[in-house]
Amino acid sequence: MVENDDEVAPATFDQQARAKNIKRHVQKLVNKKKAEGPILTAQPSVKIDMEEVERYTKAGFMKKTILLTMANTMDRGDVPKLRELFLKSDTEDTGTITLNELIASFRRVSPEVDVKRVEELFDGIDRDKSGHIHYAEFLAALAESHGLVTLDRLTEAFDRIDTDGKGYISHDDLKNILGKDYDKETVDKMIEEGDFKKNNKIDYEELLQLMFTDPVVGDELAGDLPSPDGARLSFEDV
């Protein structure tokens, strides 16, 4: 316990407290989902929701990279409904989804489809700009909305990027992940996106903050947070 609060920078304390609250809140959600059983098997069918996909396409490049890395670590047996949806959308059996196939998938949900909007969504999902949506890109786009972002999967994705076990993601780690698509300015922006401690790297606590903080609602996703008078606030108090 710190005896002299003046020795601790308020910003540092707030970041540490926030990270702990995020982790605790996320773990509660994970435990709750486990108690409820698999989220997908309880559903008779799964559809592509345009609003959910658009949320993904508007995310920052760093967050997308984490989701795509996570998607690449998922066992196909863990996502049977989404795999079934992907195969159903891939009407030409090419192993990928084309723009026309994505438009058709949305039309199965609602006949009235804004084609220009779908084109923008397609471009946001097509990470490698191949003109096709690959399976991992598809999973990454739907992971959040289908309850697939868990602490275990995030830890695995974090470890896959932090290949030498430093405990943080560096510029060089992201350079290795991007490979031939590496661009220094892009990676600098990716680091900045999750570098809440402003030390030019992203540790695991910062990763949680990035993945579980909605830029619109802000601290609401952080769980219990300290109020100005030192009492604890929870969602039930709001």
Residue frames relative to the residue before (quaternion, step in Angstrom):
aa qw qx qy qz dx dy dz
M 1.0000 0.0000 0.0000 0.0000 0.00 0.00 0.00
V 0.4053 -0.7217 0.5074 0.2396 3.61 -0.89 0.90
E 0.3320 -0.7741 0.5055 0.1873 3.57 -0.70 1.04
N 0.7772 0.2428 -0.1363 0.5643 3.55 1.05 -0.70
D 0.3006 -0.7939 0.5032 0.1618 3.56 -0.23 1.29
D 0.5910 0.6002 -0.3705 0.3914 3.57 1.16 -0.55
E 0.6273 0.5583 -0.3368 0.4259 3.57 1.20 -0.46
V 0.6796 0.4531 -0.2816 0.5035 3.59 1.24 -0.31
A 0.4220 -0.7024 0.5065 0.2683 3.58 -0.70 1.03
P 0.5335 -0.6562 0.4266 0.3205 3.62 -0.80 0.99
A 0.6491 0.5279 -0.3313 0.4361 3.59 0.93 -0.85
T 0.6527 0.5146 -0.3103 0.4614 3.55 1.01 -0.86
F 0.6465 0.5164 -0.3155 0.4645 3.56 0.96 -0.89
D 0.6564 0.5154 -0.3146 0.4522 3.58 0.90 -0.92
Q 0.6561 0.5118 -0.3177 0.4546 3.59 0.95 -0.84
Q 0.6698 0.4959 -0.3022 0.4628 3.57 0.94 -0.88
A 0.6658 0.4973 -0.3027 0.4666 3.57 0.92 -0.91
R 0.6502 0.5253 -0.3120 0.4516 3.56 1.00 -0.85
A 0.6519 0.5170 -0.3162 0.4558 3.57 0.93 -0.90
K 0.6564 0.5030 -0.3136 0.4666 3.60 0.96 -0.85
N 0.6577 0.5104 -0.3089 0.4599 3.58 0.99 -0.82
I 0.6266 0.5271 -0.3331 0.4675 3.56 1.02 -0.78
K 0.6728 0.5053 -0.2999 0.4496 3.56 0.85 -1.01
R 0.6649 0.5043 -0.3054 0.4586 3.59 0.94 -0.89
H 0.6654 0.5079 -0.2996 0.4577 3.56 0.95 -0.90
V 0.6531 0.5110 -0.3123 0.4634 3.57 0.96 -0.89
Q 0.6467 0.5231 -0.3256 0.4496 3.58 0.95 -0.84
K 0.6141 0.5401 -0.3431 0.4621 3.58 1.07 -0.72
L 0.6577 0.5079 -0.3062 0.4644 3.56 0.98 -0.87
V 0.6395 0.5243 -0.3209 0.4616 3.56 1.00 -0.86
N 0.6667 0.5003 -0.3013 0.4630 3.59 0.88 -0.92
K 0.6357 0.5320 -0.3238 0.4560 3.55 1.04 -0.79
K 0.6606 0.5052 -0.2999 0.4673 3.57 0.98 -0.90
K 0.6346 0.5251 -0.3331 0.4588 3.57 1.03 -0.78
A 0.6530 0.5167 -0.3106 0.4584 3.57 1.02 -0.81
E 0.6684 0.5001 -0.2939 0.4655 3.56 1.10 -0.70
G 0.5045 -0.6240 0.4414 0.4015 3.58 1.18 -0.49
P 0.7376 -0.4065 0.2837 0.4585 3.61 -1.27 0.13
I 0.4578 -0.7239 0.4473 0.2577 3.54 -0.74 1.04
L 0.7167 0.4721 -0.2659 0.4391 3.59 0.99 -0.73
T 0.6660 0.5333 -0.3322 0.4020 3.59 0.90 -0.79
A 0.6152 0.5491 -0.3504 0.4441 3.57 1.21 -0.36
Q 0.6485 0.5157 -0.3128 0.4644 3.56 1.26 -0.28
P 0.4606 -0.6962 0.4730 0.2817 3.61 -0.86 0.91
S 0.7948 -0.0463 0.0454 0.6034 3.57 1.12 -0.62
V 0.2405 -0.7477 0.6012 0.1470 3.53 -1.26 0.42
K 0.1043 -0.7994 0.5904 0.0383 3.55 -0.94 0.89
I 0.4997 -0.6190 0.5052 0.3345 3.54 -1.26 0.37
D 0.1664 -0.7895 0.5873 0.0637 3.54 -0.68 1.15
M 0.4587 -0.7208 0.4476 0.2639 3.57 -0.65 1.12
E 0.6365 0.5331 -0.3317 0.4479 3.60 1.01 -0.79
E 0.6563 0.5142 -0.3095 0.4572 3.58 0.98 -0.85
V 0.6583 0.4968 -0.3073 0.4748 3.56 0.95 -0.86
E 0.6438 0.5307 -0.3267 0.4440 3.58 0.96 -0.82
R 0.5984 0.5593 -0.3570 0.4490 3.59 1.06 -0.70
Y 0.6524 0.5057 -0.3073 0.4735 3.57 0.98 -0.83
T 0.6893 0.5014 -0.3002 0.4282 3.59 0.81 -0.97
K 0.6792 0.4784 -0.2891 0.4756 3.59 1.18 -0.50
A 0.4875 0.6598 -0.4360 0.3700 3.60 1.27 -0.09
G 0.5951 -0.5738 0.4255 0.3682 3.55 -1.24 0.42
F 0.6670 -0.5342 0.3495 0.3842 3.56 -1.26 0.47
M 0.6232 0.5371 -0.3450 0.4518 3.59 1.07 -0.69
K 0.6641 0.4944 -0.3098 0.4675 3.58 0.87 -0.90
K 0.6355 0.5214 -0.3265 0.4665 3.59 0.98 -0.79
T 0.6397 0.5330 -0.3238 0.4493 3.56 1.02 -0.81
I 0.6356 0.5164 -0.3195 0.4767 3.58 1.01 -0.82
L 0.6737 0.4941 -0.2952 0.4634 3.59 0.89 -0.94
L 0.6620 0.4931 -0.3114 0.4707 3.59 0.98 -0.78
T 0.6287 0.5169 -0.3288 0.4791 3.58 1.03 -0.78
M 0.6417 0.5196 -0.3096 0.4716 3.56 1.01 -0.85
A 0.6417 0.5342 -0.3202 0.4476 3.58 0.97 -0.88
N 0.6639 0.5152 -0.2963 0.4539 3.57 1.07 -0.74
T 0.6776 0.4686 -0.2931 0.4852 3.59 1.25 -0.30
M 0.5382 0.6540 -0.3951 0.3556 3.60 1.24 -0.24
D 0.4032 -0.6720 0.5693 0.2487 3.52 -1.11 0.79
R 0.5324 -0.6535 0.4286 0.3253 3.59 -0.86 0.90
G 0.6265 0.5589 -0.3364 0.4266 3.56 1.12 -0.61
D 0.6234 0.5515 -0.3392 0.4384 3.59 1.24 -0.37
V 0.7803 0.2763 -0.1404 0.5432 3.59 1.18 -0.40
P 0.0251 0.8606 -0.5086 0.0099 3.62 0.77 0.95
K 0.6756 0.5019 -0.3101 0.4422 3.59 0.94 -0.82
L 0.6702 0.4757 -0.3073 0.4797 3.58 0.96 -0.78
R 0.6149 0.5223 -0.3503 0.4758 3.59 1.08 -0.64
E 0.6338 0.5215 -0.3224 0.4716 3.56 1.01 -0.81
L 0.6520 0.5116 -0.3093 0.4663 3.58 1.01 -0.84
F 0.6307 0.5295 -0.3300 0.4614 3.58 1.01 -0.78
L 0.6799 0.4871 -0.2888 0.4659 3.57 0.87 -0.96
K 0.6358 0.5209 -0.3271 0.4662 3.57 1.08 -0.72
S 0.6677 0.4922 -0.2974 0.4728 3.58 1.06 -0.74
D 0.6614 0.4843 -0.2872 0.4955 3.57 1.15 -0.67
T 0.0582 -0.8650 0.4983 0.0075 3.56 0.56 1.20
E 0.6950 0.4584 -0.2792 0.4784 3.60 1.16 -0.48
D 0.3893 -0.7645 0.4403 0.2649 3.59 1.34 0.14
T 0.3501 0.7435 -0.4961 0.2802 3.57 0.90 0.93
G 0.5077 -0.6397 0.4288 0.3863 3.59 1.23 -0.30
T 0.7248 0.2840 -0.2099 0.5915 3.55 1.33 0.14
I 0.3738 -0.7002 0.5552 0.2485 3.56 -1.31 0.19
T 0.2786 -0.7612 0.5655 0.1522 3.56 -0.80 1.03
L 0.6995 -0.4423 0.3429 0.4444 3.57 -1.29 0.15
N 0.6737 0.4974 -0.3026 0.4552 3.58 0.87 -0.93
E 0.6474 0.5093 -0.3194 0.4685 3.58 1.04 -0.73
L 0.6357 0.5150 -0.3305 0.4705 3.59 1.06 -0.70
I 0.6204 0.5303 -0.3325 0.4727 3.56 1.02 -0.79
A 0.6583 0.5076 -0.3024 0.4664 3.58 0.95 -0.89
S 0.6272 0.5398 -0.3332 0.4520 3.60 1.04 -0.74
F 0.6675 0.4795 -0.2981 0.4856 3.57 0.96 -0.83
R 0.6449 0.5297 -0.3237 0.4458 3.58 1.05 -0.71
R 0.5907 0.5514 -0.3753 0.4541 3.58 1.17 -0.42
V 0.6501 0.4770 -0.3078 0.5051 3.56 1.23 -0.48
S 0.7821 -0.0810 0.0851 0.6120 3.58 0.97 -0.90
P 0.4787 -0.7017 0.4480 0.2787 3.62 -0.72 1.07
E 0.6871 0.4554 -0.2759 0.4944 3.57 1.10 -0.71
V 0.1078 0.8086 -0.5631 0.1325 3.57 -0.25 1.27
D 0.3440 -0.7097 0.5806 0.2023 3.54 -0.95 0.96
V 0.3294 -0.7925 0.4813 0.1786 3.57 -0.14 1.30
K 0.6379 0.5267 -0.3387 0.4483 3.59 0.96 -0.80
R 0.6429 0.5180 -0.3206 0.4643 3.57 1.01 -0.79
V 0.6439 0.5106 -0.3198 0.4716 3.58 0.99 -0.82
E 0.6107 0.5473 -0.3486 0.4539 3.59 1.03 -0.74
E 0.6575 0.5011 -0.3028 0.4743 3.59 1.01 -0.83
L 0.6462 0.5088 -0.3159 0.4730 3.58 1.02 -0.80
F 0.6256 0.5460 -0.3287 0.4499 3.56 0.99 -0.87
D 0.6625 0.5074 -0.2971 0.4640 3.56 0.94 -0.93
G 0.6637 0.5131 -0.2959 0.4569 3.58 1.10 -0.74
I 0.6770 0.4679 -0.2865 0.4906 3.60 1.15 -0.56
D 0.6600 0.5250 -0.2927 0.4506 3.57 1.04 -0.86
R 0.1811 -0.8515 0.4859 0.0782 3.56 0.42 1.30
D 0.7711 0.3623 -0.2032 0.4825 3.60 0.84 -0.92
K 0.4015 -0.7576 0.4377 0.2706 3.57 1.35 0.19
S 0.2979 0.7764 -0.4934 0.2551 3.53 1.01 0.92
G 0.4938 -0.6420 0.4392 0.3887 3.57 1.24 -0.33
H 0.7124 0.3219 -0.2261 0.5812 3.55 1.35 0.18
I 0.3372 -0.7016 0.5813 0.2371 3.57 -1.17 0.56
H 0.2526 -0.7730 0.5676 0.1283 3.56 -0.63 1.15
Y 0.7174 -0.4790 0.3008 0.4067 3.55 -1.28 0.44
A 0.6730 0.4880 -0.3058 0.4641 3.62 0.87 -0.91
E 0.6302 0.5215 -0.3333 0.4688 3.59 1.02 -0.74
F 0.6304 0.5359 -0.3133 0.4661 3.57 1.05 -0.81
L 0.6695 0.4905 -0.2925 0.4749 3.59 0.91 -0.93
A 0.6376 0.5388 -0.3287 0.4417 3.58 0.94 -0.86
A 0.6720 0.5154 -0.2946 0.4426 3.58 0.98 -0.87
L 0.7717 0.3460 -0.1751 0.5041 3.60 1.09 -0.67
A 0.4133 0.7584 -0.4425 0.2412 3.60 1.26 -0.16
E 0.6953 0.4792 -0.2904 0.4500 3.59 0.76 -0.99
S 0.7163 0.4745 -0.2656 0.4373 3.56 0.79 -1.01
H 0.7377 0.3736 -0.2282 0.5140 3.61 1.21 -0.34
G 0.5915 -0.6538 0.3399 0.3274 3.55 1.17 0.64
L 0.4378 0.7290 -0.4316 0.3011 3.58 1.15 0.53
V 0.5882 0.5653 -0.3761 0.4393 3.60 1.24 -0.18
T 0.0995 0.7977 -0.5800 0.1315 3.57 -0.25 1.32
L 0.6642 -0.5039 0.3628 0.4163 3.56 -1.24 0.32
D 0.6357 0.5366 -0.3374 0.4406 3.59 0.96 -0.80
R 0.6914 0.4724 -0.2797 0.4696 3.57 0.88 -0.91
L 0.6415 0.5118 -0.3286 0.4676 3.58 1.03 -0.74
T 0.6228 0.5355 -0.3360 0.4610 3.57 1.03 -0.78
E 0.6600 0.5058 -0.3049 0.4644 3.57 0.94 -0.89
A 0.6534 0.5021 -0.3125 0.4725 3.58 1.00 -0.83
F 0.6286 0.5388 -0.3255 0.4566 3.58 1.01 -0.86
D 0.6830 0.4874 -0.2818 0.4655 3.58 0.90 -0.96
R 0.6303 0.5361 -0.3422 0.4452 3.57 1.06 -0.67
I 0.6787 0.4570 -0.2920 0.4953 3.60 1.07 -0.70
D 0.7076 0.3771 -0.2243 0.5539 3.57 1.00 -0.89
T 0.1101 -0.8792 0.4603 0.0553 3.55 0.59 1.21
D 0.7534 0.3826 -0.2296 0.4830 3.60 1.03 -0.63
G 0.5355 -0.6953 0.3741 0.2997 3.58 1.22 0.42
K 0.2365 0.8036 -0.5132 0.1871 3.59 1.04 0.72
G 0.4633 -0.6557 0.4624 0.3764 3.54 1.11 -0.76
Y 0.7680 0.1895 -0.1536 0.5922 3.56 1.29 0.21
I 0.4367 -0.6691 0.5375 0.2696 3.54 -1.31 0.42
S 0.1625 -0.8096 0.5619 0.0505 3.56 -0.72 1.10
H 0.7085 -0.4149 0.3497 0.4513 3.53 -1.36 0.05
D 0.6704 0.5082 -0.3013 0.4490 3.59 0.91 -0.92
D 0.6019 0.5565 -0.3606 0.4449 3.61 1.07 -0.70
L 0.6938 0.4643 -0.2716 0.4788 3.56 0.91 -0.94
K 0.5825 0.5632 -0.3634 0.4597 3.56 1.14 -0.63
N 0.6689 0.4987 -0.2940 0.4664 3.57 0.96 -0.87
I 0.6406 0.5304 -0.3192 0.4544 3.57 1.03 -0.82
L 0.7149 0.4594 -0.2564 0.4605 3.59 0.91 -0.93
G 0.2300 -0.8156 0.5069 0.1578 3.59 1.13 -0.52
K 0.8496 -0.0731 0.0808 0.5161 3.56 -0.84 -1.02
D 0.6482 0.5121 -0.3183 0.4650 3.59 1.24 -0.34
Y 0.3763 0.7582 -0.4633 0.2624 3.59 1.31 0.10
D 0.0701 0.7458 -0.6594 0.0636 3.48 -1.12 0.88
K 0.4988 -0.7025 0.4141 0.2936 3.60 -0.62 1.11
E 0.6617 0.5099 -0.3171 0.4491 3.59 0.88 -0.88
T 0.6395 0.5266 -0.3213 0.4588 3.57 1.01 -0.83
V 0.6838 0.4783 -0.2889 0.4693 3.59 0.87 -0.93
D 0.6008 0.5500 -0.3575 0.4569 3.60 1.03 -0.69
K 0.6694 0.4867 -0.2913 0.4798 3.56 1.00 -0.85
M 0.6176 0.5435 -0.3419 0.4541 3.59 1.08 -0.71
I 0.6448 0.5044 -0.3134 0.4813 3.58 0.96 -0.88
E 0.6563 0.5263 -0.3093 0.4435 3.57 0.89 -0.93
E 0.6054 0.5938 -0.3416 0.4053 3.57 1.08 -0.76
G 0.8110 0.2393 -0.1187 0.5205 3.58 0.97 -0.80
D 0.5444 0.6413 -0.3880 0.3766 3.60 1.27 -0.04
F 0.0389 -0.8477 0.5289 -0.0118 3.57 0.47 1.23
K 0.6834 0.4713 -0.2814 0.4813 3.60 1.17 -0.52
K 0.3567 -0.7844 0.4471 0.2402 3.56 1.36 0.00
N 0.4954 0.6330 -0.4574 0.3805 3.58 0.82 1.02
N 0.5529 -0.6716 0.3508 0.3467 3.56 1.28 0.57
K 0.7086 0.3160 -0.2894 0.5606 3.57 1.06 0.78
I 0.3198 -0.7386 0.5641 0.1843 3.57 -1.28 0.34
D 0.1572 -0.7900 0.5863 0.0861 3.58 -0.54 1.15
Y 0.7414 -0.4356 0.2660 0.4356 3.58 -1.29 0.11
E 0.6332 0.5280 -0.3386 0.4534 3.60 0.98 -0.75
E 0.6506 0.4978 -0.3099 0.4825 3.56 1.02 -0.79
L 0.5944 0.5607 -0.3571 0.4526 3.57 1.10 -0.66
L 0.6551 0.5017 -0.3117 0.4712 3.59 0.93 -0.89
Q 0.6496 0.5195 -0.3204 0.4533 3.54 0.95 -0.85
L 0.6486 0.5168 -0.3091 0.4654 3.57 1.01 -0.81
M 0.7440 0.4462 -0.2364 0.4376 3.56 0.82 -1.00
F 0.7946 0.3088 -0.1552 0.4992 3.59 1.07 -0.61
T 0.6117 0.5026 -0.3769 0.4809 3.59 1.15 0.47
D 0.2552 -0.7589 0.5859 0.1251 3.53 -0.58 1.22
P 0.4552 -0.7142 0.4508 0.2819 3.64 -0.67 1.00
V 0.6345 0.5316 -0.3358 0.4495 3.61 1.20 -0.38
V 0.7905 0.3058 -0.1600 0.5059 3.58 0.74 -1.04
G 0.3273 -0.8099 0.4504 0.1845 3.58 1.29 -0.14
D 0.8822 -0.0421 0.0344 0.4678 3.53 -0.90 -1.00
E 0.4657 0.6915 -0.4549 0.3131 3.64 1.16 -0.20
L 0.6967 0.4681 -0.2707 0.4713 3.58 1.08 -0.65
A 0.5740 0.6210 -0.3725 0.3823 3.58 1.24 -0.06
G 0.5246 -0.6456 0.4198 0.3631 3.61 1.22 0.02
D 0.8018 -0.2158 0.1943 0.5223 3.54 -1.07 -0.79
L 0.0148 -0.8065 0.5902 -0.0320 3.56 -0.78 1.03
P 0.5353 -0.6334 0.4396 0.3450 3.59 -1.09 0.59
S 0.3438 -0.7143 0.5692 0.2182 3.56 -1.01 0.82
P 0.7086 -0.4757 0.2972 0.4282 3.62 -1.20 0.32
D 0.7234 0.4318 -0.2605 0.4715 3.61 1.04 -0.67
G 0.6426 -0.5656 0.3153 0.4095 3.58 1.26 0.24
A 0.5461 0.5980 -0.4126 0.4170 3.62 1.23 -0.19
R 0.4744 -0.6623 0.4941 0.3036 3.56 -1.27 0.33
L 0.1972 -0.7667 0.6023 0.1025 3.53 -1.03 0.87
S 0.0584 -0.7745 0.6276 0.0541 3.57 -1.08 0.65
F 0.7201 -0.4273 0.3044 0.4541 3.56 -1.29 0.12
E 0.6335 0.5505 -0.3419 0.4229 3.58 1.05 -0.72
D 0.6531 0.5226 -0.3140 0.4491 3.59 1.18 -0.50
V 0.6206 0.5784 -0.3469 0.3999 3.58 1.18 -0.46
